Amino acid sequence: MLSVEAARAKILAALSPLPAEVVALHEAAGRVLASAVVARLTQPPADVSAMDGYALRAADAVPGAALAVIGAAPAGHPFAGTVGPGQAVRIFTGGFIPAGTDALLLQEDAEEADGHVMAREQPRAGRWVRPAGLDFSAGDTLLAPGRRLTARDIGLAAAANHPWLAVRRAARIAILATGDEIALPGEPLPPGGIVSSNAHALAAVCRAMGAVPSILPIAADTADAFAGMAETVRGHDLLVTTGGASVGAHDLVQSALAPEGFERGFWRIAMRPGKPLIWGRLGSVPLLGLPGNPVSALVCAVLFLMPALRRMGGEAATDPVFQPAIAGVDLAENDGREDYLRCALARDDAGRLVATPAAKQDSSMLRTLAGADGLLRRAVRAPALAAGAAVEVIDLGALGV
């Protein structure tokens, strides 16, 4: 059996970033940037006022001196002239600092009467002035390729005068749930059947990663149910199956897809939950076969599907992020499979992240996964640990799943 790291490395090595496309700025959130965002202008474009007040020369504004107010400079309406000795210009937040001035007298520190202003306190040169280029200058690289764009990034790109952005094309993912026993939510259940949660949960993972999922009709446990599957998924970037990945008499994913041109890369991972994982190719479309147990499917989605989507999206970092934590309870020694325990995460009085595994870890218990904050990783043959020992966790909330 392959290790988790080796399996993930093989999957990522078989995938490449998708082509770039140009989209309107308002459609770019959540997409991965394909080309650097370079500032097209300087922000702010000139020295501007950070407050309401009066622009003047600091040396002129001695307490008691009356300065003639010769104009105004509200935002968007710069004062056209030059301010001379003994003069001031009424200015508002965002207004350009007029030529000839070097300071700002706050309106609460000023008295204006009869067209003159007097300072209660002498202002300091440069105080309350935002210099040109304080945020960025024309030609600055603001966002690098490989970054998944947030609302903050969209705001920055807009401020840099970019109405369009080059991003990676959204991955098209086909999702196929298999099994005689399952039905989609809301459909009549077969005798002895259960509701299939995996297809919708995996589609949600894809959407959270900016991909476009397509849920295919459930495939029954017959070879005929898989006939024509290679043609069905043509044009997709990845086929994700769930269920039928083991070696039972009704686990047909590999055997039923063989006549369709399925080529297996590897099968079975030394991990819990999620041992019967398949990686291969159905014609020109990569295939990731996940277990049918809902917890196994979602844990494998975190460890393999999300990194695959990051690679196709061209993200710079692909592997899951593990955070240091301490165990909230004693942990037994582990066996020959890497273990991922659903856990609660909290901070102790010292600010340390404490990971406390759920008491029951059965891979059918989706409610436990939904209530968990993270996954605590236990290495192969990890020794027993006492509460308070160092561990590492994946924060599920930070992943948005």
C-alpha positions as CSV (number, residue, x, y, z in Angstrom):
1,M,0.0,0.0,0.0
2,L,1.2,3.5,-0.8
3,S,1.7,6.1,1.8
4,V,-0.6,9.2,1.8
5,E,2.3,11.4,0.8
6,A,3.4,9.1,-2.1
7,A,-0.2,8.8,-3.4
8,R,-0.7,12.5,-3.3
9,A,2.6,13.1,-5.1
10,K,1.6,10.6,-7.9
11,I,-1.8,12.3,-8.3
12,L,-0.3,15.8,-8.5
13,A,2.5,14.7,-10.9
14,A,-0.2,13.5,-13.3
15,L,-2.0,16.8,-13.4
16,S,-1.2,20.2,-14.9
17,P,-2.6,23.7,-14.5
18,L,-5.6,24.3,-16.7
19,P,-5.4,27.0,-19.4
20,A,-6.0,30.6,-18.6
21,E,-9.0,32.7,-19.5
22,V,-9.8,36.4,-19.1
23,V,-12.9,37.2,-17.0
24,A,-14.5,40.4,-15.8
25,L,-13.3,41.5,-12.4
26,H,-16.6,40.9,-10.7
27,E,-16.4,37.2,-11.8
28,A,-12.8,36.6,-10.7
29,A,-13.4,36.0,-6.9
30,G,-12.5,32.5,-5.9
31,R,-10.6,31.9,-9.2
32,V,-6.8,31.3,-9.3
33,L,-4.8,34.1,-10.8
34,A,-2.9,33.2,-14.0
35,S,-1.0,36.4,-14.6
36,A,0.4,38.9,-12.2
37,V,-1.6,42.0,-11.4
38,V,0.6,45.0,-11.9
39,A,-0.5,48.5,-10.8
40,R,-1.6,50.6,-13.7
41,L,-1.4,53.8,-11.7
42,T,-0.1,55.2,-8.4
43,Q,-2.3,55.2,-5.4
44,P,-2.8,57.8,-4.1
45,P,-1.9,59.6,-7.3
46,A,-0.7,62.7,-5.3
47,D,-0.2,63.8,-1.7
48,V,-3.7,63.8,-0.2
49,S,-5.3,64.9,3.0
50,A,-6.1,62.2,5.6
51,M,-8.4,64.6,7.5
52,D,-10.7,67.6,7.1
53,G,-8.9,70.9,7.8
54,Y,-6.7,73.5,6.2
55,A,-3.7,73.1,4.0
56,L,-0.9,75.6,4.7
57,R,2.7,76.2,5.5
58,A,3.6,74.9,9.0
59,A,5.9,77.8,9.6
60,D,3.0,80.3,9.0
61,A,0.5,78.6,11.3
62,V,1.9,79.9,14.6
63,P,-0.9,80.3,17.3
64,G,-2.6,83.6,16.9
65,A,-1.6,84.2,13.3
66,A,-4.5,84.8,10.9
67,L,-4.1,83.2,7.4
68,A,-6.2,84.2,4.5
69,V,-8.4,81.3,3.2
70,I,-8.0,81.6,-0.6
71,G,-9.9,78.5,-1.8
72,A,-11.0,75.0,-1.1
73,A,-9.8,71.5,-2.1
74,P,-12.5,68.9,-1.7
75,A,-11.9,65.3,-2.9
76,G,-12.1,65.3,-6.7
77,H,-11.7,69.1,-7.0
78,P,-8.0,70.0,-6.6
79,F,-7.1,73.6,-5.8
80,A,-5.5,74.9,-9.1
81,G,-3.3,77.6,-7.7
82,T,-0.3,77.9,-5.4
83,V,-0.6,78.8,-1.8
84,G,1.7,81.6,-0.7
85,P,3.0,82.9,2.6
86,G,0.2,83.8,5.0
87,Q,-2.4,81.8,3.0
88,A,-4.4,78.6,3.5
89,V,-6.8,76.4,1.6
90,R,-9.8,74.7,3.1
91,I,-9.3,70.9,2.5
92,F,-11.3,67.8,3.0
93,T,-10.4,64.1,3.4
94,G,-9.0,62.8,0.1
95,G,-8.3,66.2,-1.3
96,F,-5.0,66.8,-3.1
97,I,-2.5,68.8,-1.0
98,P,-2.1,72.2,-2.8
99,A,1.2,73.4,-4.2
100,G,3.1,75.5,-1.7
101,T,1.8,73.8,1.4
102,D,3.5,71.3,3.7
103,A,1.1,70.7,6.6
104,L,-2.5,70.2,7.5
105,L,-4.3,72.1,10.3
106,L,-7.1,70.0,11.6
107,Q,-10.5,71.7,11.6
108,E,-10.9,71.0,15.4
109,D,-7.6,72.9,16.0
110,A,-8.7,75.9,13.9
111,E,-10.9,79.0,14.1
112,E,-12.2,80.5,10.9
113,A,-13.8,83.9,10.7
114,D,-14.0,86.7,8.1
115,G,-12.2,84.7,5.5
116,H,-9.2,83.9,7.7
117,V,-8.2,81.0,9.8
118,M,-6.2,80.9,13.1
119,A,-4.4,77.9,14.6
120,R,-4.9,76.9,18.2
121,E,-2.0,74.5,17.9
122,Q,0.9,74.7,15.4
123,P,0.7,71.8,13.0
124,R,3.7,69.7,12.1
125,A,5.0,69.5,8.6
126,G,3.8,66.3,6.9
127,R,1.3,65.4,9.6
128,W,-2.0,64.1,8.3
129,V,-0.7,64.0,4.8
130,R,-0.8,60.7,2.8
131,P,2.1,60.9,0.3
132,A,1.7,59.9,-3.3
133,G,2.3,56.1,-3.7
134,L,1.6,55.4,0.0
135,D,-0.4,52.3,-1.1
136,F,1.3,51.4,-4.4
137,S,3.0,52.9,-7.4
138,A,2.5,52.3,-11.1
139,G,4.4,49.2,-12.1
140,D,4.3,47.5,-8.7
141,T,3.4,43.8,-8.8
142,L,0.4,43.6,-6.4
143,L,-0.8,40.0,-6.8
144,A,1.3,37.0,-8.0
145,P,0.1,34.2,-10.2
146,G,-1.1,31.1,-8.3
147,R,-3.1,33.0,-5.8
148,R,-6.8,32.2,-5.2
149,L,-8.5,35.5,-5.3
150,T,-10.3,36.8,-2.3
151,A,-12.7,39.8,-2.0
152,R,-9.7,41.8,-0.7
153,D,-7.7,40.9,-3.8
154,I,-10.6,41.9,-6.0
155,G,-10.6,45.3,-4.3
156,L,-6.9,45.7,-4.8
157,A,-7.1,44.8,-8.5
158,A,-9.9,47.3,-8.9
159,A,-8.0,50.0,-7.2
160,A,-5.1,49.2,-9.6
161,N,-7.4,49.9,-12.5
162,H,-7.9,46.3,-13.7
163,P,-11.4,45.7,-15.1
164,W,-10.4,42.2,-16.4
165,L,-8.1,39.5,-14.9
166,A,-6.5,36.4,-16.4
167,V,-7.4,33.4,-14.3
168,R,-7.2,29.6,-14.6
169,R,-10.2,28.0,-16.2
170,A,-12.6,26.5,-13.6
171,A,-12.1,22.7,-13.5
172,R,-15.0,20.7,-14.7
173,I,-15.5,17.7,-12.4
174,A,-17.8,14.8,-13.0
175,I,-19.0,13.0,-9.9
176,L,-20.3,9.5,-10.0
177,A,-21.8,7.7,-7.0
178,T,-22.2,3.9,-7.3
179,G,-24.1,1.2,-5.6
180,D,-27.5,-0.6,-5.7
181,E,-28.2,0.5,-2.2
182,I,-28.1,4.3,-2.6
183,A,-30.6,6.9,-3.9
184,L,-30.1,10.7,-4.2
185,P,-31.8,12.9,-1.5
186,G,-35.5,13.1,-2.0
187,E,-35.7,10.0,-4.2
188,P,-37.5,6.8,-3.2
189,L,-35.1,4.4,-1.3
190,P,-34.6,0.9,-2.7
191,P,-35.2,-2.0,-0.3
192,G,-32.4,-1.9,2.3
193,G,-31.2,1.3,0.8
194,I,-29.7,4.5,2.1
195,V,-29.5,8.1,1.0
196,S,-26.3,9.0,-0.9
197,S,-24.6,12.0,0.7
198,N,-21.3,11.7,-1.0
199,A,-22.1,13.2,-4.4
200,H,-23.6,16.4,-2.9
201,A,-20.8,16.7,-0.4
202,L,-18.1,16.3,-3.0
203,A,-19.8,18.7,-5.3
204,A,-19.7,21.2,-2.4
205,V,-16.0,20.6,-2.0
206,C,-15.5,21.3,-5.7
207,R,-17.6,24.5,-5.6
208,A,-15.6,25.7,-2.5
209,M,-12.5,25.3,-4.7
210,G,-13.9,27.2,-7.6
211,A,-14.5,24.1,-9.7
212,V,-17.7,23.3,-11.6
213,P,-19.2,19.9,-10.5
214,S,-21.6,17.8,-12.5
215,I,-23.4,15.0,-10.5
216,L,-24.0,12.1,-12.8
217,P,-26.9,9.6,-12.3
218,I,-26.1,6.9,-9.8
219,A,-24.5,3.8,-11.3
220,A,-25.9,0.5,-10.2
221,D,-23.7,-2.5,-9.4
222,T,-23.8,-3.9,-12.9
223,A,-21.3,-3.6,-15.7
224,D,-24.0,-2.3,-18.0
225,A,-24.4,0.8,-15.7
226,F,-20.9,1.9,-16.6
227,A,-21.3,1.4,-20.4
228,G,-20.5,4.6,-22.3
229,M,-19.0,6.3,-19.2
230,A,-15.8,7.3,-21.1
231,E,-18.0,9.2,-23.6
232,T,-20.2,10.6,-20.8
233,V,-17.3,12.3,-19.0
234,R,-15.5,13.4,-22.1
235,G,-14.8,17.2,-21.8
236,H,-14.4,17.0,-18.0
237,D,-11.1,17.6,-16.3
238,L,-11.5,14.9,-13.6
239,L,-13.9,12.0,-12.9
240,V,-14.5,11.4,-9.2
241,T,-16.3,8.2,-8.3
242,T,-17.5,7.2,-4.9
243,G,-18.2,3.6,-3.8
244,G,-17.2,0.4,-5.5
245,A,-13.5,1.0,-4.9
246,S,-12.9,-2.1,-2.7
247,V,-12.6,-5.8,-3.7
248,G,-16.1,-7.1,-2.9
249,A,-18.3,-8.9,-5.4
250,H,-20.2,-5.7,-6.0
251,D,-17.3,-3.3,-6.1
252,L,-17.2,-2.9,-9.9
253,V,-15.6,0.5,-10.6
254,Q,-12.3,-0.9,-11.8
255,S,-13.6,-4.0,-13.6
256,A,-16.6,-2.4,-15.2
257,L,-14.6,0.6,-16.5
258,A,-11.9,-1.6,-18.0
259,P,-13.7,-2.1,-21.3
260,E,-14.2,1.7,-21.4
261,G,-10.4,2.1,-21.4
262,F,-9.7,2.6,-17.7
263,E,-6.0,2.4,-16.8
264,R,-5.2,2.1,-13.1
265,G,-2.3,4.1,-11.7
266,F,-2.5,2.8,-8.2
267,W,-5.0,1.4,-5.7
268,R,-5.1,1.3,-1.9
269,I,-3.6,3.7,0.5
270,A,-2.1,3.0,3.9
271,M,-4.5,5.3,5.7
272,R,-7.6,5.3,7.8
273,P,-10.3,6.2,6.8
274,G,-10.0,5.8,3.1
275,K,-7.8,2.8,2.3
276,P,-9.6,1.7,-0.9
277,L,-8.7,4.7,-3.0
278,I,-8.2,4.5,-6.8
279,W,-6.2,6.7,-9.1
280,G,-6.1,6.2,-12.8
281,R,-7.3,7.4,-16.2
282,L,-10.5,6.8,-18.1
283,G,-9.4,7.6,-21.7
284,S,-8.1,11.1,-21.5
285,V,-9.9,11.9,-18.2
286,P,-8.1,11.4,-14.9
287,L,-10.1,9.3,-12.4
288,L,-10.1,9.6,-8.6
289,G,-12.0,6.7,-7.0
290,L,-13.0,7.5,-3.5
291,P,-14.5,5.0,-0.9
292,G,-18.2,4.8,-0.4
293,N,-18.3,5.5,3.4
294,P,-19.1,9.2,3.7
295,V,-16.4,10.1,6.2
296,S,-13.8,8.2,4.2
297,A,-14.9,10.0,1.0
298,L,-14.7,13.4,2.6
299,V,-11.4,12.8,4.4
300,C,-9.9,11.6,1.0
301,A,-11.4,14.7,-0.6
302,V,-9.4,16.9,1.8
303,L,-6.2,14.9,1.3
304,F,-6.4,14.2,-2.4
305,L,-9.2,15.9,-4.3
306,M,-8.6,19.4,-2.9
307,P,-4.8,19.2,-3.7
308,A,-5.7,17.9,-7.2
309,L,-8.0,20.9,-7.7
310,R,-5.3,23.3,-6.5
311,R,-2.9,21.8,-9.0
312,M,-5.3,22.1,-11.9
313,G,-6.1,25.6,-10.7
314,G,-2.4,26.5,-10.8
315,E,-2.1,27.3,-7.1
316,A,1.4,27.7,-5.8
317,A,0.7,25.5,-2.8
318,T,-1.1,22.3,-3.2
319,D,-0.6,20.0,-0.1
320,P,-2.8,20.2,2.9
321,V,-1.7,22.6,5.6
322,F,-1.0,21.0,9.0
323,Q,-1.0,23.1,12.1
324,P,0.8,22.3,15.4
325,A,-1.4,21.5,18.3
326,I,-1.4,19.5,21.5
327,A,-3.5,16.4,22.3
328,G,-6.5,17.1,24.5
329,V,-6.6,13.4,25.7
330,D,-4.3,10.4,25.8
331,L,-3.8,8.8,22.4
332,A,-3.2,5.1,21.9
333,E,-0.3,3.9,19.7
334,N,-1.1,3.7,16.0
335,D,-0.9,0.7,13.6
336,G,0.4,0.5,10.0
337,R,-2.0,3.0,8.5
338,E,-1.8,6.7,8.8
339,D,-4.9,7.7,10.8
340,Y,-7.0,10.9,10.6
341,L,-9.1,11.5,13.7
342,R,-12.1,13.8,13.7
343,C,-11.4,16.3,16.5
344,A,-12.6,19.4,18.2
345,L,-10.2,22.4,18.3
346,A,-10.0,25.0,21.0
347,R,-7.4,27.3,22.6
348,D,-6.2,26.8,26.1
349,D,-5.3,29.6,28.6
350,A,-1.7,29.7,27.1
351,G,-3.1,30.2,23.6
352,R,-2.1,26.7,22.4
353,L,-4.4,24.9,20.0
354,V,-5.9,21.8,21.7
355,A,-7.1,18.9,19.5
356,T,-9.5,16.5,21.2
357,P,-10.6,13.5,19.1
358,A,-14.3,12.4,19.1
359,A,-14.8,9.3,21.2
360,K,-16.2,7.3,18.2
361,Q,-14.4,7.4,14.8
362,D,-16.5,5.0,12.7
363,S,-16.2,6.0,9.0
364,S,-20.0,5.8,8.6
365,M,-20.6,8.6,11.1
366,L,-21.1,11.7,9.0
367,R,-22.6,13.6,12.0
368,T,-19.3,13.4,13.8
369,L,-17.4,14.8,10.8
370,A,-19.9,17.6,10.4
371,G,-19.4,18.5,14.1
372,A,-15.6,18.3,14.0
373,D,-13.3,21.3,13.7
374,G,-10.3,19.4,12.3
375,L,-8.5,16.2,11.5
376,L,-5.7,15.0,13.8
377,R,-3.0,13.1,11.9
378,R,-1.4,10.1,13.5
379,A,1.6,8.8,11.7
380,V,2.2,5.1,10.8
381,R,3.3,3.3,14.0
382,A,3.1,6.5,16.0
383,P,3.7,5.7,19.7
384,A,1.1,6.3,22.4
385,L,1.0,9.9,23.5
386,A,-0.1,11.5,26.8
387,A,-2.5,14.5,26.8
388,G,-0.6,17.7,26.1
389,A,1.8,16.0,23.7
390,A,2.5,17.7,20.4
391,V,0.3,16.7,17.4
392,E,-0.6,18.2,14.1
393,V,-4.0,18.9,12.7
394,I,-5.9,20.1,9.5
395,D,-8.3,22.9,10.3
396,L,-11.4,22.1,8.4
397,G,-12.9,25.5,8.9
398,A,-9.9,27.1,7.3
399,L,-10.5,25.0,4.2
400,G,-14.1,26.1,3.9
401,V,-15.5,22.5,4.0
